[in-house]
Amino acid sequence: MDIKEFMGQVDGFTEAVGERETLKRVFGDLSIPKNFAQDYIKLLHPKKTAVTVTDIFSETASSKTFRLAPLDGYLPPFRAGQYVNWEVTIGNVKTGRALSISSPPHQRGFYELTIRKMEPGFVSQYLIDTVKVGDDFFISGPAGFFYHEPLTDGKDLVFIAGGSGVTPFRSIIREVTERGLDMRIWLIYGTRTTDDVIFGEQLSAVADRHKNIRYELVVSEPDSNYAGTAGFITGDVIKKCVGDVKGKTFYLCGPEMMYRFVQPELIKLGVPGRRIKKESSGPPPDVTKEPGWPTGITADALFSVIVNGEHTIKARAGEPLMIALERAGLVVPNQCRSGECSLCRTKIVRGDTYMPDRVPVREADRWYNYVHSCMAYPISDLEIRY
């Protein structure tokens, strides 16, 4: 018995064959094209996408939102809370920055990336001061895991933002309100002054229109006219804003110092660790102040680095190894630039580096001296391979 005879004995098979023949007469060839799966995967997860800047919106004196549209007419889908890596070339240095998408995922015609100028900030200053409408760039496909998981996170979400860390929350809040999703969100936004509140008017308006969205601004250095919540985001402030913490999932996005302050406050309130999600925060502003930094080594200390047995470059102790490589025209594969994705995994053949304790390096990588170069700092002369 051949396969056709065998399948002919399966209930419904003959009818299905007849239906397929009918559809072929109407729609033509129904066979799956060669490389269909690979082509579809490339659409969903491209390594790079060419984009152009179509609009620029000033948010505050130090921040702007850039609207990026695809040059080929297609942007891959993403989940609210994810980021892309924006590639730039500044002088002879090819580098990039991981930036959260601040527009909602159901807006498929463009991405919006909101950037705050940092001092010092090599890339942020270039983007804020130099980029104009009509400029073309490459961005990576969407990545990251800082998004809502219905099965584990529940429907009661507390967002705690610091500075430009509000950008992924804007994306999530817009998706919830514009699609009518069944979730309740509390947004606690910490800022130094009232002049530097990104999306402040938008967030207030959304909270006024939607009962399931609550917004609390916390200003650490308020002026005399400010009548809202002042100081830092303490456990008392959190409890006052959200009430009982039981059953709620807390999302943190902001500078590393905010994480180190707020997370212990949440633990004091009884929030279990599995209910706390943190977005990666990137290199610290001053790595020499991190716990475990070796004594006697200053941020300006210079070391020699032999790269792949072919190049020798100089690297500062206070600067991530990846940055030193990029300044020398050597590009390491990367995406998150925060020690999370491991694309920049680099073998230390000889010498020592320092990495902050929060960098999630695999145990096997520790055994064989692999580091994440975006968060690894040279503290001796090095020989590396990548």
Rosetta blueprint (number, residue, H / E / L):
1 M L
2 D L
3 I H
4 K H
5 E H
6 F H
7 M H
8 G L
9 Q L
10 V L
11 D L
12 G L
13 F H
14 T H
15 E H
16 A H
17 V H
18 G H
19 E H
20 R H
21 E H
22 T H
23 L H
24 K H
25 R H
26 V H
27 F H
28 G L
29 D L
30 L L
31 S L
32 I L
33 P L
34 K L
35 N L
36 F H
37 A H
38 Q H
39 D H
40 Y H
41 I H
42 K H
43 L H
44 L H
45 H L
46 P L
47 K L
48 K L
49 T E
50 A E
51 V E
52 T E
53 V E
54 T E
55 D E
56 I E
57 F E
58 S E
59 E E
60 T E
61 A L
62 S L
63 S E
64 K E
65 T E
66 F E
67 R E
68 L E
69 A E
70 P E
71 L L
72 D L
73 G L
74 Y L
75 L L
76 P L
77 P L
78 F L
79 R L
80 A L
81 G L
82 Q L
83 Y E
84 V E
85 N E
86 W E
87 E E
88 V E
89 T E
90 I E
91 G L
92 N L
93 V E
94 K E
95 T E
96 G E
97 R E
98 A E
99 L E
100 S E
101 I E
102 S L
103 S L
104 P L
105 P L
106 H L
107 Q L
108 R L
109 G L
110 F L
111 Y E
112 E E
113 L E
114 T E
115 I E
116 R E
117 K L
118 M L
119 E L
120 P L
121 G L
122 F H
123 V H
124 S H
125 Q H
126 Y H
127 L H
128 I H
129 D H
130 T L
131 V L
132 K L
133 V L
134 G L
135 D L
136 D E
137 F E
138 F E
139 I E
140 S L
141 G L
142 P L
143 A E
144 G L
145 F L
146 F L
147 Y L
148 H L
149 E L
150 P H
151 L H
152 T H
153 D H
154 G L
155 K L
156 D E
157 L E
158 V E
159 F E
160 I E
161 A E
162 G E
163 G H
164 S H
165 G H
166 V H
167 T H
168 P H
169 F H
170 R H
171 S H
172 I H
173 I H
174 R H
175 E H
176 V H
177 T H
178 E H
179 R H
180 G L
181 L L
182 D L
183 M L
184 R E
185 I E
186 W E
187 L E
188 I E
189 Y E
190 G E
191 T E
192 R L
193 T L
194 T H
195 D H
196 D H
197 V L
198 I L
199 F L
200 G H
201 E H
202 Q H
203 L H
204 S H
205 A H
206 V H
207 A H
208 D H
209 R H
210 H L
211 K L
212 N L
213 I E
214 R E
215 Y E
216 E E
217 L E
218 V E
219 V E
220 S L
221 E L
222 P L
223 D L
224 S L
225 N L
226 Y L
227 A L
228 G L
229 T E
230 A E
231 G L
232 F L
233 I L
234 T L
235 G H
236 D H
237 V H
238 I H
239 K H
240 K H
241 C H
242 V H
243 G L
244 D L
245 V L
246 K L
247 G L
248 K L
249 T E
250 F E
251 Y E
252 L E
253 C E
254 G L
255 P L
256 E H
257 M H
258 M H
259 Y H
260 R H
261 F H
262 V H
263 Q H
264 P H
265 E H
266 L H
267 I H
268 K H
269 L L
270 G L
271 V L
272 P L
273 G H
274 R H
275 R H
276 I E
277 K E
278 K E
279 E L
280 S L
281 S L
282 G L
283 P L
284 P L
285 P L
286 D L
287 V H
288 T H
289 K H
290 E L
291 P L
292 G L
293 W L
294 P L
295 T L
296 G L
297 I L
298 T L
299 A L
300 D L
301 A L
302 L E
303 F E
304 S E
305 V E
306 I E
307 V E
308 N L
309 G L
310 E L
311 H E
312 T E
313 I E
314 K E
315 A E
316 R E
317 A L
318 G L
319 E L
320 P L
321 L H
322 M H
323 I H
324 A H
325 L H
326 E H
327 R H
328 A L
329 G L
330 L L
331 V L
332 V L
333 P L
334 N L
335 Q L
336 C L
337 R L
338 S L
339 G L
340 E L
341 C L
342 S L
343 L L
344 C L
345 R E
346 T E
347 K E
348 I E
349 V E
350 R E
351 G L
352 D L
353 T E
354 Y E
355 M L
356 P L
357 D L
358 R L
359 V L
360 P L
361 V L
362 R L
363 E H
364 A H
365 D H
366 R H
367 W H
368 Y L
369 N L
370 Y E
371 V E
372 H E
373 S L
374 C L
375 M L
376 A L
377 Y E
378 P E
379 I L
380 S L
381 D L
382 L E
383 E E
384 I E
385 R E
386 Y L
